[in-house]
Amino acid sequence: MDLGLAGKTALVVGGTKGIGLAIARGLAEEGARVAVAGRSSPPDGAMPWASSFRADLTTEEAREGFARAVSEELGDVDVLVVTLGGSLGTGEFRTAKLEDFRRVMELNFFAPLHLTKLFLPSLERRKGVVLYVGSIWGLEAGGKPAYNAAKAALASLTKMAGRELLPLGVRVVGIAPGSILHPTSSWKRMEENDPQGFAAFVHANLPAGRLGTAEEVAAVAVFLASPRASWVAATTVVVDGGQSLRF
Ligand SMILES: NC(=O)c1ccc[n+]([C@@H]2O[C@H](COP(=O)([O-])OP(=O)(O)OC[C@H]3O[C@@H](n4cnc5c(N)ncnc54)[C@H](OP(=O)(O)O)[C@@H]3O)[C@@H](O)[C@H]2O)c1
């Protein structure tokens, strides 16, 4: 199936490693011109074809400067993928500080929201797509409380912004992975440092007997970012090997 992505300009914010890197690779395989962003550069040789922007995007000022740099180098963007996120090691409700909640909200909710606003004029001109990488733990209870709240807010944004922007020709969609194993994921560290706890987690939570891969998430993400998914809008698609318990 030709996904219709050839020649499109795609920006993957959080595309330097993990799930974002796999999505960037998948988009490039479909012929898109791809740029990635993160605090670090992609590993050597991982993406010789991609433009790479280095910035810590947890402040408004940094995001504004980043959007200007992208506009100067790439022009308008057809596909904006926002995959940066994480629970930042915050604790349970009693131990997590208010500041921990703010940091996690900034990374997982305000950064995607602000980036969408910054790129909206460009996306409107190109009738583009916004793809957020959320989590099953934004659609049901799970994970650390701050992370759960931030990803739930992102799922709400996907619905509300998605319904508002569709009449302007901008399609917003979310993807909610379950637990994904890749070289830089926290699951990888758990597998190495606590193999028994890791095996118990898999046994209790994952009907397939394993975690998902970044490539399995990317395959769905690339389809969702493509014109072939034109009727998937303002919703979050679960990719979790049956891990979550919601219908
Ligand atoms: N792995 C899982 O099991 C899993 C499950 C469900 C949902 N998710 C979600 O999927 C997304 C990607 O997860 P992942 O496992 O691929 O994580 P990851 O390996 O830690 O990758 C995160 C990406 O975001 C970038 N990033 C992080 N903080 C940043 C900052 N302050 N400024 C700019 N870029 C930043 C990282 O680049 P630099 O390090 O270069 O900054 C990297 O490219 C996250 O939103 C996560 O919540 C993951």
The ligand as an SDF file (V2000), in Angstrom:
LIG
                    3D

 48 52  0  0  0  0  0  0  0  0999 V2000
    8.8070    3.0830   26.3390 N   0  0  0  0  0  0  0  0  0  0  0  0
    7.5990    2.7810   26.7620 C   0  0  0  0  0  0  0  0  0  0  0  0
    7.3650    1.6990   27.3340 O   0  0  0  0  0  0  0  0  0  0  0  0
    6.4690    3.7370   26.5470 C   0  0  0  0  0  0  0  0  0  0  0  0
    5.1720    3.2730   26.7780 C   0  0  0  0  0  0  0  0  0  0  0  0
    4.0990    4.1330   26.5800 C   0  0  0  0  0  0  0  0  0  0  0  0
    4.3320    5.4320   26.1760 C   0  0  0  0  0  0  0  0  0  0  0  0
    5.5980    5.8650   25.9710 N   0  0  0  0  0  0  0  0  0  0  0  0
    5.7780    7.2540   25.5450 C   0  0  0  0  0  0  0  0  0  0  0  0
    6.4140    7.2400   24.2980 O   0  0  0  0  0  0  0  0  0  0  0  0
    7.2320    8.4010   24.1780 C   0  0  0  0  0  0  0  0  0  0  0  0
    8.6440    7.9870   23.8020 C   0  0  0  0  0  0  0  0  0  0  0  0
    9.0950    7.0710   24.7760 O   0  0  0  0  0  0  0  0  0  0  0  0
   10.5070    6.3590   24.6340 P   0  0  0  0  0  0  0  0  0  0  0  0
   10.4480    5.1260   25.4350 O   0  0  0  0  0  0  0  0  0  0  0  0
   10.9050    6.2990   23.2180 O   0  0  0  0  0  0  0  0  0  0  0  0
   11.4160    7.4120   25.4200 O   0  0  0  0  0  0  0  0  0  0  0  0
   12.9510    7.8240   25.2320 P   0  0  0  0  0  0  0  0  0  0  0  0
   13.7430    6.6860   24.6850 O   0  0  0  0  0  0  0  0  0  0  0  0
   13.3360    8.4070   26.5410 O   0  0  0  0  0  0  0  0  0  0  0  0
   12.8780    8.9580   24.1250 O   0  0  0  0  0  0  0  0  0  0  0  0
   12.3320   10.2010   24.4420 C   0  0  0  0  0  0  0  0  0  0  0  0
   12.6380   11.1680   23.3260 C   0  0  0  0  0  0  0  0  0  0  0  0
   12.2680   12.4970   23.7460 O   0  0  0  0  0  0  0  0  0  0  0  0
   13.4180   13.3260   23.7610 C   0  0  0  0  0  0  0  0  0  0  0  0
   13.3410   14.2300   24.9080 N   0  0  0  0  0  0  0  0  0  0  0  0
   13.1540   13.8830   26.1940 C   0  0  0  0  0  0  0  0  0  0  0  0
   13.1710   14.9770   26.9730 N   0  0  0  0  0  0  0  0  0  0  0  0
   13.3720   16.0300   26.1600 C   0  0  0  0  0  0  0  0  0  0  0  0
   13.4890   17.4210   26.3620 C   0  0  0  0  0  0  0  0  0  0  0  0
   13.4170   17.9560   27.5860 N   0  0  0  0  0  0  0  0  0  0  0  0
   13.6790   18.2220   25.2940 N   0  0  0  0  0  0  0  0  0  0  0  0
   13.7830   17.7030   24.0480 C   0  0  0  0  0  0  0  0  0  0  0  0
   13.6850   16.3780   23.7900 N   0  0  0  0  0  0  0  0  0  0  0  0
   13.4860   15.5570   24.8350 C   0  0  0  0  0  0  0  0  0  0  0  0
   14.5880   12.3680   23.8530 C   0  0  0  0  0  0  0  0  0  0  0  0
   15.7460   12.8960   23.2620 O   0  0  0  0  0  0  0  0  0  0  0  0
   17.0230   13.3820   24.1200 P   0  0  0  0  0  0  0  0  0  0  0  0
   17.2750   12.3770   25.1800 O   0  0  0  0  0  0  0  0  0  0  0  0
   18.0440   13.4780   23.0470 O   0  0  0  0  0  0  0  0  0  0  0  0
   16.6010   14.6920   24.6790 O   0  0  0  0  0  0  0  0  0  0  0  0
   14.1010   11.2130   22.9810 C   0  0  0  0  0  0  0  0  0  0  0  0
   14.2940   11.5240   21.6130 O   0  0  0  0  0  0  0  0  0  0  0  0
    7.1220    9.1490   25.4940 C   0  0  0  0  0  0  0  0  0  0  0  0
    6.1650   10.1530   25.3820 O   0  0  0  0  0  0  0  0  0  0  0  0
    6.6520    8.0740   26.4490 C   0  0  0  0  0  0  0  0  0  0  0  0
    5.9290    8.6170   27.5290 O   0  0  0  0  0  0  0  0  0  0  0  0
    6.6780    5.0570   26.1410 C   0  0  0  0  0  0  0  0  0  0  0  0
  1  2  1  0
  2  3  2  0
  2  4  1  0
  4  5  1  0
  4 48  2  0
  5  6  2  0
  6  7  1  0
  7  8  2  0
  8  9  1  0
  8 48  1  0
  9 10  1  0
  9 46  1  0
 10 11  1  0
 11 12  1  0
 11 44  1  0
 12 13  1  0
 13 14  1  0
 14 15  2  0
 14 16  1  0
 14 17  1  0
 17 18  1  0
 18 19  2  0
 18 20  1  0
 18 21  1  0
 21 22  1  0
 22 23  1  0
 23 24  1  0
 23 42  1  0
 24 25  1  0
 25 26  1  0
 25 36  1  0
 26 27  1  0
 26 35  1  0
 27 28  2  0
 28 29  1  0
 29 30  1  0
 29 35  2  0
 30 31  1  0
 30 32  2  0
 32 33  1  0
 33 34  2  0
 34 35  1  0
 36 37  1  0
 36 42  1  0
 37 38  1  0
 38 39  2  0
 38 40  1  0
 38 41  1  0
 42 43  1  0
 44 45  1  0
 44 46  1  0
 46 47  1  0
M  CHG  2   8   1  16  -1
M  END
$$$$
